[in-house]
């Protein structure tokens, strides 16, 4: 039976790629991280619990990808460049094959974003994955939730709702054919964090947030922190290709309040529209303008003709949702 330290050495120990940024990684009581001059550290933690954030018996390679992707998405929302991350992992058993696949999925995404695994912990217990990620952003240039201004455009990266559609299919809330469920399921299991776009929006966007619990709730955090309101055209939302085939009665709530999209919602002045589009094109990430920030508090939803919509929507909440 391999020891805890054998597992760490076998699956999670690699030398840092840039000794100037990470002088010391896995193997000591602490890692050492050195942001460049003129940079601030951006730090975020996320926990994924089996049965709450992912299904039991989830594919370990896809799970490894997703657990890091959700943390990279937080850095993207701040406009930060990834530096490194720690992994705290509770395991019901020391399954070498499971760990090999999990580490492979996680570290492949880490390599794609030049982000080192620099430390963490392992223990026995119900499957639980907690990552703390570190990034750097030029001082004063972080995209923050409290910076939206009246008159700003509201933009969305990528598409929304296919992850929620997949969840509905898995739960048998709706019937999806196998091919549609597989395509929608990719958005749920393999989100792609918009790290390059977040960095490209520095100096262009005012406020940003990543959409993890649903647009309505996540945009609401920007509105609350910035002391503003908003109007959203529900029919302008970029529905995912699988969701787009469904009627508006399903498309609107899934795009507005579905979770697990990990796209960016950001605000920018109307005068910056060409700059936003140029930044998005440079990153190869589509963006869609879906509304505006208003001085009057509250979130107003309208259809494509500007008529008000009355929809009962609630984004995911860990203590309010079943």
C-alpha positions in Angstrom: 0.0 0.0 0.0 1.6 3.3 -1.1 2.0 6.0 1.6 0.7 9.5 1.4 4.2 10.7 0.5 4.5 8.0 -2.2 1.3 9.2 -3.8 2.4 12.8 -3.8 5.8 12.0 -5.2 4.3 9.7 -7.9 1.5 11.9 -9.2 1.9 15.5 -8.0 5.6 16.4 -7.7 7.3 18.2 -10.5 10.0 20.9 -10.5 8.7 24.5 -11.0 9.1 25.6 -14.6 10.2 29.2 -13.7 12.4 29.4 -10.6 12.1 33.2 -10.6 8.3 33.0 -10.2 8.3 29.9 -8.0 11.6 29.5 -6.1 10.3 26.5 -4.1 7.4 24.2 -4.9 6.2 20.8 -3.6 8.3 19.2 -0.8 8.7 21.7 2.0 6.5 23.2 4.7 5.6 26.1 2.4 6.0 27.0 -1.2 7.7 30.2 -2.1 6.0 32.5 -4.8 7.5 35.7 -6.1 5.3 38.0 -8.1 7.0 40.3 -10.5 7.7 43.9 -9.5 4.6 46.1 -9.8 2.3 43.2 -9.5 -0.3 42.3 -6.8 -1.2 38.7 -5.9 -4.7 37.4 -6.8 -5.7 34.5 -4.6 -8.8 32.3 -4.8 -10.0 29.0 -3.3 -12.7 26.6 -4.5 -13.8 23.3 -3.0 -15.5 20.5 -5.0 -17.3 17.8 -3.0 -18.5 14.5 -4.4 -22.3 14.4 -4.7 -22.6 18.2 -4.4 -20.4 19.5 -7.2 -19.8 16.4 -9.2 -21.4 13.0 -9.6 -20.1 9.9 -7.8 -17.9 7.9 -10.1 -17.1 10.9 -12.2 -14.4 10.4 -14.8 -11.2 11.3 -12.9 -9.4 12.9 -15.8 -12.4 15.2 -16.5 -12.7 15.9 -12.8 -9.0 16.9 -12.6 -9.5 19.3 -15.5 -12.7 20.9 -14.0 -11.3 21.3 -10.4 -8.5 23.5 -11.7 -10.6 25.2 -14.4 -13.0 26.7 -11.9 -10.1 28.3 -10.1 -8.5 29.5 -13.3 -11.8 31.1 -14.1 -11.6 33.2 -10.9 -8.3 34.5 -12.0 -9.7 35.2 -15.4 -12.4 37.3 -13.8 -9.8 39.5 -12.1 -7.6 39.8 -15.3 -4.8 37.9 -13.5 -2.0 35.8 -14.9 -1.8 32.3 -13.2 1.3 31.6 -11.1 0.7 28.4 -9.2 -1.8 26.5 -7.1 -2.1 24.1 -4.1 -4.2 21.0 -3.9 -5.8 19.6 -0.8 -7.3 16.2 -1.6 -9.3 13.9 0.6 -9.5 10.3 -0.8 -11.6 7.4 0.3 -8.8 5.1 -0.9 -5.3 5.2 -2.4 -6.4 4.2 -5.9 -3.3 4.6 -8.1 -5.2 4.4 -11.4 -7.7 7.0 -10.3 -4.9 9.3 -9.2 -3.0 8.9 -12.4 -6.0 9.9 -14.5 -7.0 12.8 -12.1 -3.5 14.2 -12.0 -3.2 13.9 -15.8 -6.4 15.9 -16.5 -5.5 18.6 -13.9 -1.8 19.0 -14.9 -2.6 19.1 -18.6 -4.7 22.2 -18.0 -2.0 23.6 -15.6 0.6 23.2 -18.4 -1.7 24.9 -20.9 -1.8 28.0 -18.6 1.8 27.8 -17.3 0.6 27.3 -13.8 2.6 25.2 -11.3 1.3 22.8 -8.7 3.3 24.1 -5.7 2.0 22.3 -2.6 -1.0 20.9 -0.8 -2.1 18.0 1.4 -3.7 14.6 1.2 -5.8 12.6 3.7 -8.3 9.8 3.9 -12.0 10.7 3.8 -15.0 11.3 1.5 -13.8 12.5 -1.9 -13.2 16.3 -1.6 -11.0 18.5 -3.7 -9.9 22.0 -2.6 -7.6 24.1 -4.7 -6.1 27.5 -3.8 -4.8 29.3 -6.8 -2.3 32.3 -7.1 -2.0 34.8 -9.9 -0.6 38.2 -10.5 -2.1 41.3 -11.9 -0.5 44.8 -12.4 -1.2 47.0 -9.4 -4.4 48.9 -9.8 -5.5 47.0 -12.9 -7.5 44.1 -11.5 -11.1 43.8 -12.8 -13.3 44.1 -9.7 -16.9 43.6 -8.9 -17.3 47.1 -7.5 -16.2 49.0 -10.6 -19.3 48.9 -12.9 -20.7 52.4 -13.9 -24.0 53.6 -15.1 -24.1 53.5 -18.9 -21.7 50.6 -19.2 -22.5 47.8 -21.7 -22.8 44.3 -20.2 -21.0 41.6 -22.2 -20.9 37.8 -22.0 -18.1 35.6 -23.3 -18.8 32.4 -25.1 -22.2 30.8 -24.6 -24.5 30.0 -21.7 -26.8 27.2 -20.7 -25.5 24.0 -22.2 -24.1 22.9 -18.8 -27.5 23.4 -17.2 -29.1 21.6 -20.1 -26.8 18.6 -19.5 -27.7 18.6 -15.8 -31.4 18.5 -16.7 -30.7 15.6 -19.1 -28.8 13.6 -16.4 -31.6 14.3 -13.9 -34.3 13.3 -16.5 -35.9 16.7 -16.1 -36.0 16.7 -19.9 -35.4 14.1 -22.5 -32.2 14.5 -24.6 -30.9 12.1 -27.1 -27.5 10.5 -26.4 -25.5 12.7 -28.8 -27.0 16.0 -27.5 -26.4 14.9 -23.9 -22.8 14.1 -24.7 -22.2 17.5 -26.4 -23.9 19.5 -23.7 -22.1 17.4 -21.1 -18.7 18.6 -22.4 -19.6 22.1 -21.2 -20.5 20.8 -17.8 -17.5 18.5 -17.3 -14.8 20.4 -19.3 -15.2 24.2 -18.8 -12.6 26.3 -20.5 -11.5 29.2 -18.3 -11.3 32.6 -20.2 -7.8 33.5 -18.8 -6.5 35.2 -21.9 -9.6 37.3 -22.3 -9.5 38.4 -18.7 -6.0 39.7 -19.2 -6.8 41.3 -22.5 -9.7 43.2 -20.9 -7.4 45.0 -18.4 -7.7 48.7 -19.0 -10.8 48.2 -21.2 -13.5 46.7 -18.9 -14.6 48.2 -15.7 -16.0 45.2 -13.7 -16.1 41.5 -14.2 -17.2 38.2 -12.6 -17.1 34.6 -13.8 -20.5 32.9 -14.2 -20.4 29.8 -12.0 -23.8 29.9 -10.3 -25.9 31.5 -13.0 -25.8 34.9 -14.8 -28.7 36.4 -12.7 -27.0 35.7 -9.4 -23.5 36.4 -10.5 -24.3 39.7 -12.2 -26.2 40.6 -9.0 -22.9 40.5 -7.1 -21.6 43.2 -9.5 -24.7 45.3 -9.1 -24.7 45.1 -5.3 -21.0 45.9 -5.0 -21.1 48.7 -7.5 -24.4 50.2 -6.2 -26.0 50.1 -9.7 -28.8 48.3 -11.6 -29.0 46.7 -15.0 -31.3 45.8 -17.9 -30.7 42.5 -19.7 -32.1 41.5 -23.1 -32.9 37.8 -22.3 -33.2 37.0 -26.0 -29.7 38.5 -26.8 -28.0 36.0 -24.4 -25.7 33.6 -26.4 -27.3 30.3 -25.8 -25.1 27.2 -26.2 -25.5 25.3 -29.4 -27.5 22.5 -27.8 -29.7 24.9 -25.7 -30.3 27.1 -28.8 -32.4 24.3 -30.3 -35.0 24.5 -27.5 -37.9 26.9 -27.1 -37.6 30.2 -25.3 -39.5 28.8 -22.3 -36.5 26.6 -21.6 -33.7 28.6 -23.2 -34.3 31.8 -21.2 -34.2 30.4 -17.7 -31.3 28.0 -18.5 -29.2 30.9 -20.0 -30.1 33.3 -17.3 -29.8 31.1 -14.2 -28.0 27.9 -15.2 -24.7 27.3 -13.5 -21.3 25.8 -14.4 -20.8 28.0 -17.5 -17.5 29.6 -16.3 -17.8 32.3 -18.9 -17.0 36.0 -18.1 -19.7 38.6 -17.5 -18.1 42.1 -17.7 -19.0 45.7 -18.1 -17.3 48.3 -20.2 -18.1 51.8 -21.4 -20.0 52.1 -24.6 -17.1 54.0 -26.1 -14.9 50.9 -25.7 -17.0 48.6 -27.9 -14.4 48.3 -30.6 -11.7 47.7 -28.1 -13.7 44.9 -26.4 -14.3 43.2 -29.8 -10.7 43.6 -30.7 -9.5 42.1 -27.4 -11.9 39.2 -27.8 -10.8 38.5 -31.4 -7.2 38.5 -30.3 -8.0 35.8 -27.8 -10.2 33.8 -30.2 -13.1 34.2 -27.7 -16.5 35.4 -28.9 -18.3 38.0 -26.8 -21.9 39.3 -27.0 -23.3 42.6 -25.7 -26.5 41.7 -23.8 -27.5 44.8 -21.8 -26.5 47.9 -19.9 -25.8 49.1 -16.5 -28.3 51.6 -15.1 -28.2 54.0 -12.1 -31.6 52.7 -10.8 -31.0 49.6 -8.5 -32.3 46.2 -9.5 -32.1 43.8 -12.4 -34.7 44.2 -15.2 -35.2 41.6 -17.9 -36.7 42.3 -21.3 -37.3 40.4 -24.5 -35.9 41.2 -27.9 -38.6 43.9 -28.4 -37.9 45.6 -25.1 -41.0 44.3 -23.4 -40.5 43.4 -19.7 -40.3 39.8 -18.7 -41.5 38.4 -15.4 -39.5 35.3 -14.7 -39.0 33.6 -11.4 -35.3 32.9 -11.4 -32.8 31.9 -8.8 -29.1 31.1 -9.3 -27.5 28.2 -7.4 -27.0 28.6 -3.7 -25.3 25.8 -1.7 -27.5 26.3 1.3 -30.8 27.2 -0.4 -30.6 24.6 -3.2 -31.4 21.0 -2.6 
